[in-house]
């Protein structure tokens, strides 16, 4: 299953073109935000994000609902798999490994178990794959608090795990609005380069040096739409007031600046519209995360917002992928 793509010039590829693309394996794929950014070939608002020279061989995640959303929108094969127990030897070799390993144990809003918890140790699935298959580069995404948790001890442990696998680590701290995302989202990108490869990829170039795109820019055209003429626009969590916490809850979305971070807890962490007396719809949350409108979330609001909040914004992922692609051109 896969969604129909608009046949833009950059989407038309030959078999020879496909073979020349760098192969990618995706771990902790979720609904596919990071994967879509690495593939490219999508449109968000009025901008076309070109196809990258990457070919995703396979995506892995344990969540059956994410599998359904992924397969509705993306073409790569998706396998349900518990990556904590997975035999990486049975997986395909690839040039690049990508993944947003679970962030809950590193988040300031989470239990803060860090790498001492079972969920916090899931990053090791990626270092095991790297040790066995030796991809040229590994790209991992997580919350920015990872770098500060336990005075940096958790980050050092992750870097050490990849160093033992034969990789040197680079830490990028990215603020999503700098890359065209209308949402005040801070994230860390961990880039691991195989030790025999010289040089390092450069962080993606910022395209918004002041403020960044606004909530109004992202969703104003949806103001009078309350049906499914735009997919998922009729869906929202119908609660009057939510508990406060970490800048969300019953906060009203700012009109003239990037919005609050879209989080995975749809019941207590989804902000209200800046003008209408309701919470943001599933599509409006997807807009703040830079999913294109033809990326459809097939479930009820709670589950869909959970997937959106856990995702990597595709537009930011596209910027990261551009930097990785440029580096691979140089290192061969």
N, C-alpha and C positions, 0 to 999 in steps of 0.2 A: 504494500500500500504506500502511496505517496501523493502529496498534493500536486496539482497542476501548476506548472511554473509559466510565467509570462515569457515568451520567447524573445527576450532582449538579446542584443548582439553578443553580450558577454556570457550568455547562458548556452549558446550554441557551440558544442564541443564535439570533436571527432573522437573515435576510439584511440587514436594516437595521442591526442591531447590528454585524455583521461589517464593513459599509461604514464605520461610524463609528470603527472601531478604527484606531489609528495604524499605518501600513504599515512593515514592517521587512525589511531585507535582511541576511542572515547570511553573513559571510566566515569561512573557517577553522572551519567548523562542527563538525568532528570527529563524535563520535557524538551530539551534541545537548544537552549539559548546559546551556550558556548559553541555547540556544533554548527548552528546556523551561522554564527559569526565567522567561524573558520571556513565554512563552505562559501559564504557570500552569495551573490546573485539574488538579492532580495531588495525590496523597496520599503523604506520607512518614511512616512510623510512624503515630501516631494523629492527625496534624494534616493538615487539608485546606488546600492552598495555592490561593487563589482565582484565577480567570481574570483576566488583565490585559487592558487595552484595547490590545493589540498584535496585529497580524496579520502573520505572517511570509510574505512573498511568495515568497521563494526562498532556498535555502541552497546554499553553494558550498564544495567542498573537493576536494583532489586524491586523497584516499585512498578506494579502491574498497571497502575493508572497512568504513570508517566510513559510507560511503553505505548499505551493506547494513544496518548496525545502526540508522542514522537512519531509514531507510524502514520498518523493522520496528516502530518505536516512535512515530514522529512523522508528521504529515500533510503539512507543507509540501513542495513539490517540491525535490529535491536534484539538483544538476548537478555531475558530475565536471569539475573545471576547474583548470588551473594558474594560480593567481591572479597569479603573477609576470609572466605574459604576457597576461593577460586584457584584452580590450577592454571597458572599463567602459561604453562607449557602447551596447553591446548588452544591457546589464542593465536591469532595471526601475528607475525612480526610486522612492524611498521616503522616508518621514519620518525614519526612524532606520536607522543602519547599526551592526551589532554584530559583534564578532569577537574571538576569542582568538588573536592572531597568534602564530606559533611561538615558543616560549620557550627552546629549547635553547641558543641562542647567548647568552642573558642569564642562564641558570641558573648557580648556583655549582657545580653538578655537571656542567656542560656544557663545551664547548670555549672559551667566553668570547670568541667572535669578534665579538660585538656587532653594531653596524650596519655594520661593515666587511666582514662576511661576506654571501654571497648570501642565506642563510636569514634572517639578521638584518635584511635590507632588505625583507622581505616586508610589513612594516607599510605600505610605500608603496602597496600595492594599495588600502588603505583610504583613504589621503589622495588618491589619484587619483580614486577613486569620489566622495569628498567634494567635490573641486574641480569635477568635472563635473556631478554631480546635486544638490549643495547640500542634503543632508538637514539637518533642524533640529539633529540631535545625532548624535554618533558615540560609541559605547562600546566600548573596547578593554580586554582583560584580559591580564595577563602576570605573571611571577614578580616578587616584591618586590625581588630583586637587580638588576633593571633600573634602579632608581633610584640604585644605588650604583656600578654598573659604570663603569669609566674615570672615576671621580670625577664621575659624573653627566652626562658628555658625551653618552652615547647617548640618555638621556632628553631632554636639551636638543635633540638633533638631531631626535627624533621630534616634540617640541612645535613646533619650527621648521617642519617639513614641513607640519604642519596649519595653522600660522599663515599660511604662504604660500598655503594653500588657502582661507583666509578663516575660520579657527576659532581661538577661544581655548581653551586647555587647562586642565583641572583634574585634580589627582592625588589619588586616594583610596587610602590604605593600609589594607587590610582584613585582619583576623584572623578566619578562618572560624568558630571557635567562638563568637564574639560574635553570630553570626547564626543559630545553631542547627545548626552542622556539627560532628559529633563527631570532629574531625580538626584537628591543629595545623598549619594551612595558612595561610601568609601570602601575600597576593596584592596586586597593584597594579591599580587600575581607572583607566584614563585616559578622561576624559570631555571631549569637544570640542563646544563650543556655537558655532553659526554666529554670526558677528560682528555681524549686525544684530539678534540676539535679546538682549533685556535679561535680566539676572539669571543665576543658575547653580543647577543642582540641588544639593540638600543630600545629604551622605553618608547612607546608610541608617542608621536608628536601631538601636543594639545591643539585642538582646533578652536576652542573657546577660551580666550585668555581672561575674560571678565564675565563673572556671573554664570553664564551658561544658558541653555534653552529653558524656557519657562513652562509652567503647568498650562497656562492659557494657550501658548503656542501648540502644545501637544494635544489638547483635548477640546479646544473651543468649538471646533466644527461639529462636535458630538452633542452640543448643548440641547438641541431640540429633537434628538434622535432617541427614542425609547423602545425601539423594536429591533429585530434581527436583520435589518437592512445592512447594518454593520455588525458582523458576528460578535456575540457576547455582550452587546451593548444593553440588552434588556435585563442583564443579570447583575444584582448587587445584594449585599448582605443587608437585610432590612432590620436594623436596630437603631434606636433613637440616639442613645448615648453609650459610649464605651468607657472602660477604665483608662485612666491616663497611664502613660509609661514611655519613657525614652523618646519623647517627641512625637508620639502618635496617639492612638486611642481616639479621643474626641476632638482632636485638633482639626482645624479647617485648613485645607490645602492652600498654600499661598498662590495667588494668581500670577504675580510678576517675578517669580523666581523658581528655581528647580523645586520639585515637590519633596515631601518626606520620603524616606526609604520605604518601598513596598516590602512588607514582611510576609512571612508564610502563614501567620496566624490571622485568619480572615475574621475571626469573631471579635478580637480586641485590638487589632493592630492595623486597621485599614482606615485611612483618613476620609474626611468628608469633602464634598465638592466645594469649590470656592464660592459658588453662587447658588446652587440648588440645595434644598434641604434634604440631602441624602448622602450616603457614602458613595465613593467612587464605584463605577461598574467594573466588571471583569475586563471589558475592553479598555476602559480608561486606565486601569492598573497596567494592562498589557502595553498601552501606549507609553506610560511612564517608564516601562522596562524596555521600550523600543522594539517590541515585537511588531512585525507588519500586520496589517489588518486581515490578510488572508491566512494568517497563522491562527487556527481555530482551536479553542479549548472546549472539549466535548462534554464536560461535566458540569455539575451545579457550582454555584459561586464559591462556596467554601473550599472545595477541592481545587478548583481552577486557580483561585488566588494563592493557595498553598504552592502550587506549581510555579506560578509567576514569581512569587516572592523568593523562592529557592533558586531561581534561574540566574544565569549571568546575562546582563543586558546584551542582546546580539550586536548592537552598534559598538559598544565598548569591546566586545569580543572580536569584532571585525578589525578594530584598530590594533589590538594585540596580535591578531593573526597577520596583519600587514607587516608588523615588525619582525615576526618570526619568519615570514616568507622572504623578506629582504635579507635576513641573516643567512638563511639556507642557500640563497642564490650565491652568496659570497663564499660560504664554506664548502659548497658543493655536496 
